[in-house]
């Protein structure tokens, strides 16, 4: 006569093992897509920053913000109003984008964004993540540009 608790424990073990193997496979696929799509994610982020700087300058009708690429492909945003700059670095090996804003207080950390793969309804893709949350790129950039211009991150109520 078999003990039903032994059978249940063995089934639980098997289910946990299969779930772990499935998660390892999912993590592997997500890593592969993050690596392959990271140049595209970087280009989209870079283009979004340049577009918001252009829009800002169009509204102010002057070159308040100047975007320049470095020889290694990173870029800087300089603000003529505050003489501060923001530097954005891309580390393709670590799948990181780091935003260093010279207008931040010394106690504030750089914004470090991770490029992560994920499963979507139509396959796989990659996006930027910060603090385990998907990044709203437009909001992040606007907050950084406001800070760079000496306005604070958010509009006063």
RAPE-V609176 format. One record per run of one state. SS is the DSSP state (h for helix, s for strand, l for the rest). FROM is the first residue (numbers start at 0). TO is the last residue. If there is no record, write none. Layout:
BEGIN
((SS:FROM:TO) (SS:FROM:TO))
END
This chain:
BEGIN
((l:0:2) (h:3:59) (l:60:63) (s:64:68) (l:69:73) (s:74:78) (l:79:82) (s:83:90) (l:91:94) (s:95:100) (l:101:109) (s:110:119) (l:120:121) (s:122:129) (l:130:131) (s:132:133) (l:134:135) (h:136:147) (l:148:156))
END
